[in-house]
Amino acid sequence: MHKYILIVFFTGLITGCSSGDWRTASREPAGIAPEPSKTPQAVIEVYAADAFSWKGWFAVHTWIATKAPDAQDYTVYEVVGWRTDRGLPALKSYRTSTPDRFWYGAKPEKILSLTGDKAASLIPDIEQAVDAYPWADEYQVFPGPNSNTFPAWVARQVPELGLEMPFRAIGSGYADD
């Protein structure tokens, strides 16, 4: 009997603490990325935000944004699992002036920020690493490859980035194998 009470309690706790519906969760800019129109130099930023719903208690979602010198937009690179359910590659890239959008209700934080000549010299290396990412069509929450495997793998290909993944970047160690 106690076992069933605990199951009902934890199920209620987990569903009650979810972030709600992903379709209505905030995707607004967090206002922490340099504005492209006011930033002529190159920029590389890596962000982490709590994963959606109860998974955010344990894990983060990470992504990379680059902006070439004088560019009016960033290119954002990230791995998203639901894409594979629809027959699309998990790895996607897109252009935006706001690479620091909330991750379905969770405010991102910068885990890396480079600007200027160093950023400009590393962007081609990042692009090459993105093109060579070996798990572009795969996604598995645990142990990976997942959204954290991707930036960790890029960091291994471009060590000059100096990217250190956060502790809660579950799946980042998959790139070590």
C-alpha positions, 0 to 999 in steps of 0.5 A: 500500500505504501508503495502505491502512495509513493508512486502516486505522490511522485507522479503528482510531484513530477507532473505538477512541477512541469513547465506546462505546455511547450507550445506556450512556453517563453522563447523570448530573447533573454537580452544577454547576447550582443546586438548584431547591429551594434557589434561589428566584431565577430562573436562566439557564444555558447548557452545553457538553459534548464531542459524542459519540464522536470528534466530541468532538475537534472539536465541542461540543453546547450547550443552554440551561436556564431556571428561573423564580423559585420554580420547582422545575424548569428548562426545558431547550431543545436541538436534537438531530439524531436526532429528525429521523430519527424525524420529530420536531422537532430542537428539544425542551424538557423540565422537569427538576431537573438541567439539567446532565446529562452529554452521553452521557459528556461532563461539561458546563461552564457557558458562561453563568450568570445569576441573580436579577432580570436572569435573571427579566427575560430568561426571557420573551425567551428563551421568545419566541426559542425559539418563533420559532426558524426551524430547529426541524424541521431538523438538519445536522451541518455547516454547520448548523442544529445544536445550536450554531446554536440557542443562537447564534440565541437569543443574537442575539435576546436580546443582553442575555444576553451569550452568547458561544459557544465556539470548538468550537461548530461550526454557531453561525455558521449563525445569522449568515446 
